[in-house]
Amino acid sequence: MKKLLLTILCLVCADSAFADTRVQVEPQQFYSSVAFAFQTKSANFTVISGFNVFTGSTASQTGTLPAPASTAGQRIVIKNQSSVSLTAASASGSQIIATGATSASSSVTVTSGQLAIFWSDGTYWNEQ
């Protein structure tokens, strides 16, 4: 797994030696430290709150988001590491507002290599 370079800025440090500190950590170490759960899937799956990695190679797979009413305030990250597109679909009766969209839909496409972040406002999933 590639290393994730995190920049830690010390905004309130008296010592300027710590103003720009860089550390290398594995992505799983970083995300688990901010309460993300990992799930790696290669077929249709139900998305969990946290970090979801899709690694499948078969097209037309779907990750279904939970109902936004039961997950208000939560974020979900989907990383598509496959060579095919993945559909992120809303649970039955709910919808997703995609980045830059003015209306909601029942699904969005997460293309190969894309990272999609969704957050629940209690009514909709909002893609960031």
PyMOL commands that place a pseudoatom at each C-alpha (Angstrom):
pseudoatom trace, name=CA, resn=MET, resi=1, chain=A, elem=C, hetatm=0, pos=[0.000, 0.000, 0.000]
pseudoatom trace, name=CA, resn=LYS, resi=2, chain=A, elem=C, hetatm=0, pos=[1.323, 3.433, -0.876]
pseudoatom trace, name=CA, resn=LYS, resi=3, chain=A, elem=C, hetatm=0, pos=[2.383, 5.758, 1.886]
pseudoatom trace, name=CA, resn=LEU, resi=4, chain=A, elem=C, hetatm=0, pos=[0.181, 8.732, 2.575]
pseudoatom trace, name=CA, resn=LEU, resi=5, chain=A, elem=C, hetatm=0, pos=[2.065, 11.939, 3.204]
pseudoatom trace, name=CA, resn=LEU, resi=6, chain=A, elem=C, hetatm=0, pos=[0.365, 13.973, 5.881]
pseudoatom trace, name=CA, resn=THR, resi=7, chain=A, elem=C, hetatm=0, pos=[1.277, 17.519, 6.641]
pseudoatom trace, name=CA, resn=ILE, resi=8, chain=A, elem=C, hetatm=0, pos=[0.844, 18.444, 10.256]
pseudoatom trace, name=CA, resn=LEU, resi=9, chain=A, elem=C, hetatm=0, pos=[0.829, 22.168, 10.817]
pseudoatom trace, name=CA, resn=CYS, resi=10, chain=A, elem=C, hetatm=0, pos=[1.406, 23.582, 14.252]
pseudoatom trace, name=CA, resn=LEU, resi=11, chain=A, elem=C, hetatm=0, pos=[-0.607, 26.780, 14.217]
pseudoatom trace, name=CA, resn=VAL, resi=12, chain=A, elem=C, hetatm=0, pos=[-0.230, 27.633, 17.883]
pseudoatom trace, name=CA, resn=CYS, resi=13, chain=A, elem=C, hetatm=0, pos=[3.373, 26.544, 18.433]
pseudoatom trace, name=CA, resn=ALA, resi=14, chain=A, elem=C, hetatm=0, pos=[5.781, 28.906, 20.081]
pseudoatom trace, name=CA, resn=ASP, resi=15, chain=A, elem=C, hetatm=0, pos=[8.657, 26.987, 18.497]
pseudoatom trace, name=CA, resn=SER, resi=16, chain=A, elem=C, hetatm=0, pos=[8.774, 27.577, 14.731]
pseudoatom trace, name=CA, resn=ALA, resi=17, chain=A, elem=C, hetatm=0, pos=[10.819, 24.374, 14.331]
pseudoatom trace, name=CA, resn=PHE, resi=18, chain=A, elem=C, hetatm=0, pos=[7.528, 22.483, 14.519]
pseudoatom trace, name=CA, resn=ALA, resi=19, chain=A, elem=C, hetatm=0, pos=[5.584, 24.745, 12.161]
pseudoatom trace, name=CA, resn=ASP, resi=20, chain=A, elem=C, hetatm=0, pos=[5.872, 22.370, 9.177]
pseudoatom trace, name=CA, resn=THR, resi=21, chain=A, elem=C, hetatm=0, pos=[6.324, 18.769, 10.281]
pseudoatom trace, name=CA, resn=ARG, resi=22, chain=A, elem=C, hetatm=0, pos=[5.798, 15.969, 7.735]
pseudoatom trace, name=CA, resn=VAL, resi=23, chain=A, elem=C, hetatm=0, pos=[5.299, 12.310, 8.567]
pseudoatom trace, name=CA, resn=GLN, resi=24, chain=A, elem=C, hetatm=0, pos=[4.719, 9.225, 6.461]
pseudoatom trace, name=CA, resn=VAL, resi=25, chain=A, elem=C, hetatm=0, pos=[1.984, 6.845, 7.563]
pseudoatom trace, name=CA, resn=GLU, resi=26, chain=A, elem=C, hetatm=0, pos=[-0.007, 4.065, 5.972]
pseudoatom trace, name=CA, resn=PRO, resi=27, chain=A, elem=C, hetatm=0, pos=[-3.489, 5.295, 4.922]
pseudoatom trace, name=CA, resn=GLN, resi=28, chain=A, elem=C, hetatm=0, pos=[-5.150, 2.731, 7.168]
pseudoatom trace, name=CA, resn=GLN, resi=29, chain=A, elem=C, hetatm=0, pos=[-3.212, 4.080, 10.167]
pseudoatom trace, name=CA, resn=PHE, resi=30, chain=A, elem=C, hetatm=0, pos=[-4.410, 7.590, 9.419]
pseudoatom trace, name=CA, resn=TYR, resi=31, chain=A, elem=C, hetatm=0, pos=[-8.029, 6.767, 8.735]
pseudoatom trace, name=CA, resn=SER, resi=32, chain=A, elem=C, hetatm=0, pos=[-8.349, 4.402, 11.687]
pseudoatom trace, name=CA, resn=SER, resi=33, chain=A, elem=C, hetatm=0, pos=[-6.983, 7.157, 13.927]
pseudoatom trace, name=CA, resn=VAL, resi=34, chain=A, elem=C, hetatm=0, pos=[-9.940, 9.317, 12.935]
pseudoatom trace, name=CA, resn=ALA, resi=35, chain=A, elem=C, hetatm=0, pos=[-12.481, 6.550, 13.576]
pseudoatom trace, name=CA, resn=PHE, resi=36, chain=A, elem=C, hetatm=0, pos=[-12.857, 5.255, 10.038]
pseudoatom trace, name=CA, resn=ALA, resi=37, chain=A, elem=C, hetatm=0, pos=[-13.709, 1.595, 9.546]
pseudoatom trace, name=CA, resn=PHE, resi=38, chain=A, elem=C, hetatm=0, pos=[-12.213, -0.202, 6.551]
pseudoatom trace, name=CA, resn=GLN, resi=39, chain=A, elem=C, hetatm=0, pos=[-14.139, -2.463, 4.223]
pseudoatom trace, name=CA, resn=THR, resi=40, chain=A, elem=C, hetatm=0, pos=[-12.646, -3.922, 1.045]
pseudoatom trace, name=CA, resn=LYS, resi=41, chain=A, elem=C, hetatm=0, pos=[-15.155, -5.282, -1.469]
pseudoatom trace, name=CA, resn=SER, resi=42, chain=A, elem=C, hetatm=0, pos=[-14.982, -6.745, -4.950]
pseudoatom trace, name=CA, resn=ALA, resi=43, chain=A, elem=C, hetatm=0, pos=[-18.717, -7.227, -5.672]
pseudoatom trace, name=CA, resn=ASN, resi=44, chain=A, elem=C, hetatm=0, pos=[-22.029, -5.500, -4.814]
pseudoatom trace, name=CA, resn=PHE, resi=45, chain=A, elem=C, hetatm=0, pos=[-21.942, -4.343, -1.198]
pseudoatom trace, name=CA, resn=THR, resi=46, chain=A, elem=C, hetatm=0, pos=[-23.665, -2.285, 1.461]
pseudoatom trace, name=CA, resn=VAL, resi=47, chain=A, elem=C, hetatm=0, pos=[-21.528, 0.678, 2.399]
pseudoatom trace, name=CA, resn=ILE, resi=48, chain=A, elem=C, hetatm=0, pos=[-20.546, 1.098, 6.046]
pseudoatom trace, name=CA, resn=SER, resi=49, chain=A, elem=C, hetatm=0, pos=[-19.744, 4.350, 7.790]
pseudoatom trace, name=CA, resn=GLY, resi=50, chain=A, elem=C, hetatm=0, pos=[-16.049, 4.943, 7.326]
pseudoatom trace, name=CA, resn=PHE, resi=51, chain=A, elem=C, hetatm=0, pos=[-13.630, 4.065, 4.555]
pseudoatom trace, name=CA, resn=ASN, resi=52, chain=A, elem=C, hetatm=0, pos=[-14.746, 1.641, 1.837]
pseudoatom trace, name=CA, resn=VAL, resi=53, chain=A, elem=C, hetatm=0, pos=[-12.329, 0.383, -0.810]
pseudoatom trace, name=CA, resn=PHE, resi=54, chain=A, elem=C, hetatm=0, pos=[-13.688, -1.222, -3.989]
pseudoatom trace, name=CA, resn=THR, resi=55, chain=A, elem=C, hetatm=0, pos=[-11.192, -3.524, -5.694]
pseudoatom trace, name=CA, resn=GLY, resi=56, chain=A, elem=C, hetatm=0, pos=[-13.428, -5.528, -8.052]
pseudoatom trace, name=CA, resn=SER, resi=57, chain=A, elem=C, hetatm=0, pos=[-12.793, -6.034, -11.744]
pseudoatom trace, name=CA, resn=THR, resi=58, chain=A, elem=C, hetatm=0, pos=[-16.357, -6.702, -12.916]
pseudoatom trace, name=CA, resn=ALA, resi=59, chain=A, elem=C, hetatm=0, pos=[-18.350, -3.751, -14.221]
pseudoatom trace, name=CA, resn=SER, resi=60, chain=A, elem=C, hetatm=0, pos=[-21.807, -2.787, -12.964]
pseudoatom trace, name=CA, resn=GLN, resi=61, chain=A, elem=C, hetatm=0, pos=[-21.122, -3.242, -9.264]
pseudoatom trace, name=CA, resn=THR, resi=62, chain=A, elem=C, hetatm=0, pos=[-23.053, -1.154, -6.740]
pseudoatom trace, name=CA, resn=GLY, resi=63, chain=A, elem=C, hetatm=0, pos=[-22.254, 0.109, -3.265]
pseudoatom trace, name=CA, resn=THR, resi=64, chain=A, elem=C, hetatm=0, pos=[-25.501, 0.988, -1.465]
pseudoatom trace, name=CA, resn=LEU, resi=65, chain=A, elem=C, hetatm=0, pos=[-25.366, 3.802, 1.086]
pseudoatom trace, name=CA, resn=PRO, resi=66, chain=A, elem=C, hetatm=0, pos=[-27.375, 3.389, 4.301]
pseudoatom trace, name=CA, resn=ALA, resi=67, chain=A, elem=C, hetatm=0, pos=[-30.454, 5.541, 4.915]
pseudoatom trace, name=CA, resn=PRO, resi=68, chain=A, elem=C, hetatm=0, pos=[-29.369, 9.132, 5.653]
pseudoatom trace, name=CA, resn=ALA, resi=69, chain=A, elem=C, hetatm=0, pos=[-31.958, 9.476, 8.430]
pseudoatom trace, name=CA, resn=SER, resi=70, chain=A, elem=C, hetatm=0, pos=[-30.160, 6.823, 10.508]
pseudoatom trace, name=CA, resn=THR, resi=71, chain=A, elem=C, hetatm=0, pos=[-26.675, 8.220, 9.811]
pseudoatom trace, name=CA, resn=ALA, resi=72, chain=A, elem=C, hetatm=0, pos=[-27.094, 11.990, 10.247]
pseudoatom trace, name=CA, resn=GLY, resi=73, chain=A, elem=C, hetatm=0, pos=[-23.733, 13.727, 10.601]
pseudoatom trace, name=CA, resn=GLN, resi=74, chain=A, elem=C, hetatm=0, pos=[-21.700, 10.712, 9.434]
pseudoatom trace, name=CA, resn=ARG, resi=75, chain=A, elem=C, hetatm=0, pos=[-19.228, 10.614, 6.550]
pseudoatom trace, name=CA, resn=ILE, resi=76, chain=A, elem=C, hetatm=0, pos=[-18.566, 7.766, 4.175]
pseudoatom trace, name=CA, resn=VAL, resi=77, chain=A, elem=C, hetatm=0, pos=[-15.529, 7.519, 1.909]
pseudoatom trace, name=CA, resn=ILE, resi=78, chain=A, elem=C, hetatm=0, pos=[-15.467, 5.252, -1.140]
pseudoatom trace, name=CA, resn=LYS, resi=79, chain=A, elem=C, hetatm=0, pos=[-12.161, 4.696, -2.944]
pseudoatom trace, name=CA, resn=ASN, resi=80, chain=A, elem=C, hetatm=0, pos=[-12.465, 2.932, -6.278]
pseudoatom trace, name=CA, resn=GLN, resi=81, chain=A, elem=C, hetatm=0, pos=[-9.182, 1.073, -6.799]
pseudoatom trace, name=CA, resn=SER, resi=82, chain=A, elem=C, hetatm=0, pos=[-10.599, -1.082, -9.582]
pseudoatom trace, name=CA, resn=SER, resi=83, chain=A, elem=C, hetatm=0, pos=[-10.301, -0.655, -13.327]
pseudoatom trace, name=CA, resn=VAL, resi=84, chain=A, elem=C, hetatm=0, pos=[-14.088, -0.278, -13.731]
pseudoatom trace, name=CA, resn=SER, resi=85, chain=A, elem=C, hetatm=0, pos=[-16.679, 2.234, -12.555]
pseudoatom trace, name=CA, resn=LEU, resi=86, chain=A, elem=C, hetatm=0, pos=[-18.725, 1.689, -9.412]
pseudoatom trace, name=CA, resn=THR, resi=87, chain=A, elem=C, hetatm=0, pos=[-22.229, 2.994, -8.724]
pseudoatom trace, name=CA, resn=ALA, resi=88, chain=A, elem=C, hetatm=0, pos=[-22.838, 4.516, -5.299]
pseudoatom trace, name=CA, resn=ALA, resi=89, chain=A, elem=C, hetatm=0, pos=[-26.586, 4.161, -4.797]
pseudoatom trace, name=CA, resn=SER, resi=90, chain=A, elem=C, hetatm=0, pos=[-28.858, 5.573, -2.135]
pseudoatom trace, name=CA, resn=ALA, resi=91, chain=A, elem=C, hetatm=0, pos=[-30.909, 3.303, 0.080]
pseudoatom trace, name=CA, resn=SER, resi=92, chain=A, elem=C, hetatm=0, pos=[-34.501, 2.812, -0.972]
pseudoatom trace, name=CA, resn=GLY, resi=93, chain=A, elem=C, hetatm=0, pos=[-36.473, 6.033, -0.537]
pseudoatom trace, name=CA, resn=SER, resi=94, chain=A, elem=C, hetatm=0, pos=[-33.423, 8.306, -0.109]
pseudoatom trace, name=CA, resn=GLN, resi=95, chain=A, elem=C, hetatm=0, pos=[-31.302, 10.308, -2.525]
pseudoatom trace, name=CA, resn=ILE, resi=96, chain=A, elem=C, hetatm=0, pos=[-27.807, 11.710, -3.145]
pseudoatom trace, name=CA, resn=ILE, resi=97, chain=A, elem=C, hetatm=0, pos=[-26.924, 15.282, -4.044]
pseudoatom trace, name=CA, resn=ALA, resi=98, chain=A, elem=C, hetatm=0, pos=[-23.806, 15.027, -6.208]
pseudoatom trace, name=CA, resn=THR, resi=99, chain=A, elem=C, hetatm=0, pos=[-21.025, 17.617, -6.191]
pseudoatom trace, name=CA, resn=GLY, resi=100, chain=A, elem=C, hetatm=0, pos=[-22.124, 20.635, -8.211]
pseudoatom trace, name=CA, resn=ALA, resi=101, chain=A, elem=C, hetatm=0, pos=[-25.674, 19.325, -8.678]
pseudoatom trace, name=CA, resn=THR, resi=102, chain=A, elem=C, hetatm=0, pos=[-28.767, 21.346, -7.862]
pseudoatom trace, name=CA, resn=SER, resi=103, chain=A, elem=C, hetatm=0, pos=[-31.080, 18.348, -7.556]
pseudoatom trace, name=CA, resn=ALA, resi=104, chain=A, elem=C, hetatm=0, pos=[-30.858, 14.901, -5.999]
pseudoatom trace, name=CA, resn=SER, resi=105, chain=A, elem=C, hetatm=0, pos=[-30.653, 11.519, -7.731]
pseudoatom trace, name=CA, resn=SER, resi=106, chain=A, elem=C, hetatm=0, pos=[-30.690, 7.894, -6.653]
pseudoatom trace, name=CA, resn=SER, resi=107, chain=A, elem=C, hetatm=0, pos=[-27.030, 7.223, -7.552]
pseudoatom trace, name=CA, resn=VAL, resi=108, chain=A, elem=C, hetatm=0, pos=[-23.674, 8.649, -8.598]
pseudoatom trace, name=CA, resn=THR, resi=109, chain=A, elem=C, hetatm=0, pos=[-20.786, 7.038, -10.453]
pseudoatom trace, name=CA, resn=VAL, resi=110, chain=A, elem=C, hetatm=0, pos=[-17.414, 6.614, -8.769]
pseudoatom trace, name=CA, resn=THR, resi=111, chain=A, elem=C, hetatm=0, pos=[-14.975, 6.188, -11.654]
pseudoatom trace, name=CA, resn=SER, resi=112, chain=A, elem=C, hetatm=0, pos=[-11.788, 4.148, -11.612]
pseudoatom trace, name=CA, resn=GLY, resi=113, chain=A, elem=C, hetatm=0, pos=[-9.219, 5.733, -9.295]
pseudoatom trace, name=CA, resn=GLN, resi=114, chain=A, elem=C, hetatm=0, pos=[-11.700, 8.241, -7.844]
pseudoatom trace, name=CA, resn=LEU, resi=115, chain=A, elem=C, hetatm=0, pos=[-12.232, 8.932, -4.152]
pseudoatom trace, name=CA, resn=ALA, resi=116, chain=A, elem=C, hetatm=0, pos=[-15.787, 9.989, -3.254]
pseudoatom trace, name=CA, resn=ILE, resi=117, chain=A, elem=C, hetatm=0, pos=[-16.794, 11.424, 0.111]
pseudoatom trace, name=CA, resn=PHE, resi=118, chain=A, elem=C, hetatm=0, pos=[-20.432, 11.478, 1.193]
pseudoatom trace, name=CA, resn=TRP, resi=119, chain=A, elem=C, hetatm=0, pos=[-21.934, 13.040, 4.314]
pseudoatom trace, name=CA, resn=SER, resi=120, chain=A, elem=C, hetatm=0, pos=[-25.437, 12.665, 5.662]
pseudoatom trace, name=CA, resn=ASP, resi=121, chain=A, elem=C, hetatm=0, pos=[-27.507, 15.679, 6.648]
pseudoatom trace, name=CA, resn=GLY, resi=122, chain=A, elem=C, hetatm=0, pos=[-30.276, 13.387, 7.891]
pseudoatom trace, name=CA, resn=THR, resi=123, chain=A, elem=C, hetatm=0, pos=[-32.342, 13.812, 4.713]
pseudoatom trace, name=CA, resn=TYR, resi=124, chain=A, elem=C, hetatm=0, pos=[-29.864, 13.392, 1.833]
pseudoatom trace, name=CA, resn=TRP, resi=125, chain=A, elem=C, hetatm=0, pos=[-26.386, 12.028, 1.210]
pseudoatom trace, name=CA, resn=ASN, resi=126, chain=A, elem=C, hetatm=0, pos=[-24.251, 14.913, -0.030]
pseudoatom trace, name=CA, resn=GLU, resi=127, chain=A, elem=C, hetatm=0, pos=[-21.201, 14.182, -2.179]
pseudoatom trace, name=CA, resn=GLN, resi=128, chain=A, elem=C, hetatm=0, pos=[-18.228, 16.436, -1.383]
for i in range(1, 128): cmd.bond("trace and resi %d" % i, "trace and resi %d" % (i + 1))
show_as sticks, trace
zoom trace
